[in-house]
Amino acid sequence: MVRYNNTEIEKAKIEKAKIEKAKIEKAKIEKAKIEKSFNRK
């Protein structure tokens, strides 16, 4: 049985969450860009 260091697992979870958050932020920016271009017409 392999014992994992809990802090390493927690760190990995936090990193994953940060990546997910960054993806969401990027999607919001993309959406804002699209909306901006629509409003120009």
Buried (B, 14 or more C-beta within 10 A) or exposed (E): EEEEEEEEEEEEEEEEEEEEEEEEEEEEEEEEEEEEEEEEE
